[in-house]
Amino acid sequence: MTRRTRKLIGAVAILALVIVYALMAMALAQSRPVQEATGVWQVLIYAALGLGWALPMAPLIKWMERPDR
């Protein structure tokens, strides 16, 4: 598979993952346990939800940037 094809597949996958993750993060952020948590816990939860999308992106981007054989 060429690098160009991997980038196209990766771009579509990133877009889909970000959309799905954003919807899940919004649902979690509006859940009762998060809303009833203290301010410090809310900050930690929102920070984790805000940065959580980057973890699955790292291997995907690494795969996209692999050089051609």
C-alpha positions in Angstrom: 0.0 0.0 0.0 1.4 3.4 -0.9 1.8 6.2 1.6 -0.8 8.3 -0.3 -3.4 5.5 0.1 -2.5 5.1 3.8 -3.0 8.8 4.3 -6.4 8.8 2.7 -7.6 5.8 4.7 -6.1 7.4 7.9 -7.7 10.7 7.3 -11.1 9.1 6.9 -10.5 7.0 10.0 -9.4 10.0 12.0 -12.5 12.0 11.0 -14.8 9.1 12.0 -13.0 8.5 15.3 -13.1 12.1 16.3 -16.8 12.4 15.5 -17.6 9.3 17.5 -15.3 10.2 20.3 -16.7 13.7 20.6 -20.3 12.4 20.8 -19.3 9.9 23.5 -17.3 12.5 25.4 -20.2 14.9 25.4 -22.6 12.2 26.7 -20.1 11.3 29.4 -19.6 15.0 30.4 -23.3 15.4 30.8 -23.8 12.3 32.9 -25.1 12.6 36.4 -21.9 11.4 38.2 -19.8 14.0 36.4 -22.3 16.8 37.0 -22.5 16.0 40.7 -18.7 15.7 41.2 -16.7 18.4 42.9 -15.0 21.1 40.9 -11.5 19.4 41.1 -12.9 16.1 39.9 -14.8 17.8 37.1 -11.6 19.5 35.9 -9.7 16.2 35.9 -12.5 14.4 34.1 -12.8 17.1 31.5 -9.1 17.1 31.0 -9.0 13.3 30.5 -12.0 13.5 28.1 -10.3 16.3 26.2 -7.0 14.5 25.8 -8.4 11.0 25.5 -8.7 11.1 21.7 -5.0 11.5 21.2 -4.1 8.0 22.5 -5.7 6.0 19.7 -4.5 8.5 17.1 -0.7 7.9 17.8 -0.5 4.4 16.3 -2.8 5.5 13.4 -0.6 8.5 12.5 2.5 6.3 12.9 1.0 3.8 10.4 0.1 6.6 8.0 3.6 8.1 8.0 5.4 4.8 7.4 7.6 5.1 4.3 6.8 3.1 1.2 8.7 -0.2 0.6 
